[in-house]
Amino acid sequence: MFLHPVDVSVLSSAAFRTLEIDPSLSSFRFLKGVMGDNCCSTQLIDGAGVLDVEGLEHFVKTVRLVECGLSYVVVSIMGPQSSGKSTLLNHLFRTNFREMDALRGRAQTTKGIWIAKCLDIEPCTIVIDLEGTDARERGEDDTVFEKQSALFALAISDVVLVNIWCHDIGREHASNKPLLRTVFQVMLQLFSPRKTTLLFVIRDKTKTPLEYLELILREDIQKIWDTVSKTQAHKSLSLHDFFNVEVVALPSYEEKEEQFKEQVAQLRQRFFNSVAPGGLAGDRGSVVPASAFSFSVQQIWKTIRENKDLDLPAHKVMVATVRCEEIANEKLNSLTSNKQWLELVEAVRSGPVPGFGKKVSSMLDSSFEEYDREAVYFDEGVRTSKRRQLESKAVHLVKPAFQAMLGHLRSKALASFKIDLQDSLKKGVGFAVSVRNCSQSAMLEFDQGFTDVAIKQADWDSHKVREKLSRDIEAHVSSVRDAKLSELLADFENRLAEALTEPMESLFDAAEGDTWASIRRLYKSETKRALLDLSASLSEFELDQETFNRIMGGLKDFSRNLVEMKAREEAGKVLMHMTDRFSTIFKYDKDSMPRVWTRKEDVRLITKDARAAALKLLSVMAAIRLDDKTYNIEKILNSSLLDSQASIEKSIKSSADPLASATWPEIPSNNTLITPLQCKLIWKQFNSEIEYAVIQAVSAQALQQLATSPLGNCCNYNPRLRRIYDAFKESRICFSNFHSNNDSPCIVEAT
């Protein structure tokens, strides 16, 4: 598909030269300033009569023609070569068809048939620019395409502009009379009547009044119609049944440019609402829906082409066709069975082959040169066509080997990258720097290898394989990066675990009022230190911000989770910790010496202090407190469990009991380690476990008192007292009212 330049306002002079357009032309200066950049001008049919189906489909899609339904108009233009047809269309519809360079002489500008969308006109207007008639490039005898293109325009158009010079009016050939006569006749044979507007545009109008010129034109057109042979079905139809004929005149563009533009602007207004009654296309008949426009155009052109009266290929061309194809097949078979080629293919299967591109190019050159020598005397067109076919098949033959070589290059470059990256990291070079350097080296190695693989006869590049190499490198980098980051993160997690675990165990063992404040300070300081060190370590990876934040956040979450996990672990052993705490205070004095339960020891006070310490430990273990808020857990436990012994006897489910709850005030459930209700149950179990130790202490103290009392001395002389004393020693004495307000236990005989 060949497209006219679209955004001419941004084209450089080099671009105009590439399109064989002189950017100095006034017409293109006008286009760059005025014409639109979205008319999507496209060559619909080339000079050989080949319709570009893909280009047509692309055009219909680009201008969104399907959305128009029935609200669209097709306008075409025909006329002699170099009569200013494209110039008129560009000014009338703001298209950008190529125009003739008058300074270079009159020559064919538009080849084939072009299509574009008119800008800023409603309804949607499609314009068709036809190749000029009487073109010397086609010769005097080649009028077939002229007739076909004119018939095509009449068949698909609602409005047909016929461009004629004013001074040519009255001249038989210059006024397109023979062409119109043929078109009328063939149209009657192929198509049903369809109302089309023929708008004759008289160019370079002279002083002759328009009404005189129009009269002559209408008479000539009617005469042509009258002389055209008609079928029986069409004899009763008049010219008006097929066409609305209108005539306009325009001044010279070169001599009266401003006046020309002004009158073209006036003519442009007639194309607005052209399908409305009274409009230029107001009388048109049935309209093909826009969604079927592409298919309709293809079928119409196919019908026209099939009615072309052409002879069978000449004997000379036929012989050339057969013989050139035989020679081409011979050369292709010779290449396929060439020993050197077969050895090269086998070598490529095993690994890379140095000089592959030159070797293959040399073989292809040899085959093509042999073809040229043997086919030199045959028809040039056929010879060239068959050579192109040979080239296509030959390069297709060598393509698998070429692709295999690219695969070897990719594998080799990837292997080099992996080794270089590993060596660079071992030397202590930063990860991101190592990746950059090694990637550049690997891609350079691949590119240099491709120059040795490239085949000059094939326009192949390494783009896809190079992209695959890049993806493979990135995949390996990602794998290594993930492993390095995982290793680095695991190391920092281990450091944090070492820095937090043992100090937290010590703090929980101590379980003072500031335990959680100490844990917070420890947690914040160690986490901050670890994050700073991790941030410094991550700098060599040059991570994006999102990944960096994710890793840093992961370590921070790990630290908090570690603290919480340790807290939950210790909370699970709270009863053991409480018993140990009680035993430490109850059984050992302030100098850590075992207590001797003499009369001087206040068992009640020591028991109270030990139980209070155990309850403090329980309050510390009850919830996680990593924020700076103050909570009343200890106060609630003291008031409910320590201050009133009667609370132990209360029902666990009592609504008046502050411990009959599953949550602590102002503490989220996820931070709760031991619920209030669980604390109450644990406390009850704790008291049961320490009761024996207290009784033992009381017993020991009582025994000590008894041993030093007169009763104890009398036991040595009185057998009865001796038996009581021994029974006491054997724990056959029970003590009552220990928890009463009496200062000393009462001793009663067990039997």
Secondary structure, 3 states (H helix, E strand, C coil): CCECCCCHHHCCHHHHHHCCCCCCCHHHHHHHHCCCCCCCCEEEECCCCCECHHHHHHHHHHCCHHHHCCCEEEEEEECECCCCHHHHHHHHHCCCCCCCCHHHCCCCCCCCEEEEECCCCCCEEEEEEECCECCCCCCCCCCHHHHHHHHHHHHHCCEEEEEEEHHHCCCCCCCCHHHHHHHHHHHHHHCCCCCEEEEEEEECCCCCCHHHHHHHHHHHHHHHHHHCCCCCCCCCCCHHHHEEEEEEECCCCCCCHHHHHHHHHHHHHCCCCCCCCCCCCCCCCCCCCHHHHHHHHHHHHHHHHHCCCCCCCCHHHHHHHHHHHHHHHHHHHHHHCCHHHHHHHHHHHHCCCCCHHHHHHHHHHHHHHHHHHHHCCCCHHHHHHHHHHHHHHHHHHHHHHHHHHHHHHHHHHHHHHHHHHHHHHHCCCCHHHHHHHHHHHHHHHHHHHHHHHCCCCCCCCCHHHHHHHHHHHHHHHHHHHHHHHHHHHHHHHHHHHHHHHHHHHHHHHHCCCCHHHHHHHHHHHHHHHHHHHHHHHHHHHCCCHHHHHHHHHHHHHHHHHHHHHHHHHHHCCHHHHHHHHHHHHHHECCCCCECCCCCCCCHHHHHHHHHHHHHHHHHHHCECCCCCCCCCHHHHHHHHHHCCHHHHHCCCCCCCCCCCCCCCCCCCHHHECCCHHHHHHHHHHHHHHHHHHHHHHHHHHHHHHHHCCHHHHHCCCCHHHHHHHHHHHCCCCEEECCCCCCCCCEEECCC
